[in-house]
Amino acid sequence: MSGYGAVLRHVEAELSAGRLGVGRQLPAERKLAEDLGVSRATVREAIRVLQAMGVVRSGVGSGPDAGTTVIADPAGGLGAALRLHLATRRLPMADLVGTRVMIESHSVRAAAAHPDHPDLARAADLLTRMDAPDLDSDAFHQLDADFHVALTAAAGNAVNTAIMTGLRDAIHRTVLDAVQALPDWSRTAVRLRREHRSILRAVRTGDGDLAAARVTRHVEGFHREWVRHA
């Protein structure tokens, strides 16, 4: 394999073998180039790709933050990739909504078995913040998206949480545009608050099936509303 792909393969192999890990630094750019027989420009290109994928973070200067450090931010990479593919219009929004329903309905069922999970307390706090009377639609949606991620995180599945976080980041702009098209946002916001509280109440009382039914109606209902007014 030639080009930056060789560098990506090398980093993947080092991670898989345990010779690299989160918090560890990649070898210097010059050493990587010499070891792999590629140019330093190729190494820099590979590092930019790894940054976009949420695998590394690069710092300049000296000290502990200098150099290229391995991190673990799968949601960042997923969100960036999904945003680009949404922009091509080859990923239908309806399919992303369906994915959300599958993940969230499964997650609230699982979370209902752990009603004291700290992420459910975080979800409740987010709902309280959403009640602020001077909250604009942008801030409301950010809290709304964080609420759904918190519900997913309460189930304890790191992959589902990463996917939900990536979806949140990917559709943020689309949802904000949809909100602007709604004829009565304040009325919609009242309904969404009510639905959020009913979902969380079902989870915290241990009724996973009811929570799953409510989150499905909630997500699909809002999607139908924005499609109707798009």
Secondary structure, DSSP 8 states (H G I E B T S, - for coil): --THHHHHHHHHHHHHHTSS-TT-B---HHHHHHHHT--HHHHHHHHHHHHHTTSEEEE-SSSTT-EEEE---HHHHHHHHHHHHHHTT-S-HHHHHHHHHHHHHHHHHHHTT-TT-HHHHHHHHHHHHHT-TT--HHHHHHHHHHHHHHHHHTTT-HHHHHHHHHHHHHHHHHHHHHHHH-S-HHHHHHHHHHHHHHHHHHHHTT-HHHHHHHHHHHHHHHHHHHHHH-
